[in-house]
């Protein structure tokens, strides 16, 4: 928690540092690394303090490439803090922008949750695999248009954030973070997010070994 608070990209005044356009109400730190590049994260004094979380999530995992996000969210007066998306942030050296690979697994650890929190839920929707295979990233919209209010086959979950709580879900699940209010209007909701990827040797060779944004 103190590591996130001290990072220069999350300092006061950094709230315009949104991770992507879907993350309108956030500031964040983005780190991509492979197994062979992990030593560079450990050697970075601003990032090494996150290694306990990364090590715990990597333990026993077959993943060989990762994206670590430190996400600081503030109330967003215009819709969701984070809009519906899939986690597919891994960049390849010959393809820009990222988005061609979807994470196998996503782990979220809540570091800081403001007092008097109202809202801010993490909402997850896992569509049937056949819809994902046919429609890809457009599957959620296609499913809604075809089914209307019929949600049979869709798995839904809503998680209310609590400090020191971890949430794990499949990388091909669409998810969003709802807007929220808190007793202190300047309070932040801070979380660590680790996307884990299992890459073939062909993709692993093209993945950035270590990259910070």
N, C-alpha and C positions, 0 to 999 in steps of 0.2 A: 504493500500500500504506500509506504513512504517512498519507495523507488519510483512509482508512477507519479507521485506528487512532485518529485524533484526533477523529473525529466523536462528539459527545456521546451519540448513541443506541447507539454501539458500545463505549462506555467500560466499564470494569470495573463489574459490577453491573447491566448493561443486558440480560443474557441472557434476561430474562423478556419482552423486547420482541419477541415472536414476530410475524412478518409476517401469518400467518393460522393457523387451526387445523390446516391441513395441514403447517405449518412448525413443528412442536412444539419442535424442538431448536435454534431459531435466535433471533438478534436481527437487526434490520435497519433499513434506511432505504429508504423508498418515495418515488419522485419521478415524477410524471406530467407530461408537457409535449407540446405540439404544436410544429410548426415555428415558429409565430409566438410561442410562449412560451419558446423556447429561450434568448432573451436574458436572461430572468429567472433561469434556472439559472446562466448565466455571471456574473450580477451577485451571486450568493449565495456568500459567501466559504467556506462549508462544503461547497459542491457544485461550485464551478468547477474544482476540481482533478480531477474526474472527466471533464472535457470532452474530453481527449485520446482516451479510450476511446470516448466517444460520437461524436466527430467521425470517428474511423476506421471505426466501424460504419455511420454515416450516409453516408459517401462513396459516391456512385454509387447510393444506394438511392432507391427511389420512395416509401418510407414517409413519412408526414406526421404521425404521432403515436407517442409512445414512453412506455414505463414503464421506469425505471431502478431496480433493486434492488441494494443493497449487503447481502449476506447473510453473516452470521457464524454458523457452525454449531459446536456442541459435541456431544460424544457424548451420545446419548439412550438411556437405559436401557430404554425401552419402545418398541421397534420402530424404524422408519425415522426418520432425522432429518427428512426431508421426504417426505411420502406421495405416492403417484401423483396427478398432476393435469395439467391443461393450463394454459398461461399465457394468462390472459384477465383481466388485472388492470385494464384500461383502464376508467376511470369516465366515465359520461355524466351531464350535469347534471340529467337528469330521470328517471334510473333508478338505484335503489339496491337491493341492492349491485351491484358490477360483475359481469361474467360473460356479457354478451350478445355480445361480440365476442372472437374468438380471434386471437392474434398471428399475423402472417404468418411471422415469423422470430424466432428467439431466439438471442442470442449470450451465451456465458458465458466470463469470463476469470478464471482462478484467481490470486488475489493472494497468498494465504498457505496453505501446506499444512504441517501439523505433521510434525516428524520422527517416524519410526517409525510412520507411518500404516498401519493395517490396516483395510480396508473403506473406506467413504465413496465408493463408486463412484456415478457418475451412470448410471442405467439408463433407456434410452429405448425406447419401443414405438410404432411407427407402424402403425396399423391400416389395412386397405384403405379407400379413400375411400367405397365404398358402405356400409360399416358405420358410418362417421362420419356420412354423410348421413342414414342411417336412425335411428341411435340417439343421435347427439350425444355429450354427456358421459358417457352410460351405455354407450357402445360397448365399452369394454374389458371390463366385466363381462358384457355380452351375448355378446361374442365368445368369452370363456372358457367360459361356460355352454353355448354351442352347439357349440363345437369341442373342448372338453376339452384334451387334449394335442396336438391337431393345430394347428400354428401356421402352416400354409401361407398365404402372402399377408401375413403380419405381418413387419415389419422390426424387428429387435432390435439394440440396441447397448449396450455397457457401456464407460464411460470411467473410468479411474483418474485422479484429479486430480493435476496436476503444476503447480508454480508457473510463471507466465508462459505458460501454455498456454490457447488459446482453443478453444471448442467451439461449433459452430453446428448448429441443427436446426430443423425446421419447427415452427411454433407449434401445429399440431394433433396433435403427437405427445405421448402421455402419458409422463410421466417422474417419477422419484423419486430421492432420495439415500439410500443405505443407511447404517445406523449404522456407527460407526467407533470405534476406539481409537487412542491415540497414546502415545508415551513419556512425554510430559508431559500429565497428565490435565486441566490447565487450558488446553491449547493449543486454538486455533481454526482452522477451515477457512474462509477468507474469499474470497468471489468477487463479481465484478460481473456482473449479469445485465441485458441490455437486450432488452426486448420491442419489436419494431417492427410497427407497424400501417399498413396502407394503407386509408384511410377515404375514402368518398365525401363530397362536400361536405355532404350532409345530416347525416351522423354527425360530421364534423369540426366543424361549427358547434356541436354539442352536447357535444363533448369538453372537459374541463377544460383550459384553456390552460396553466396551471401550478399544480401542487398537490404539497405535501410532507406526508408523514405519518411 
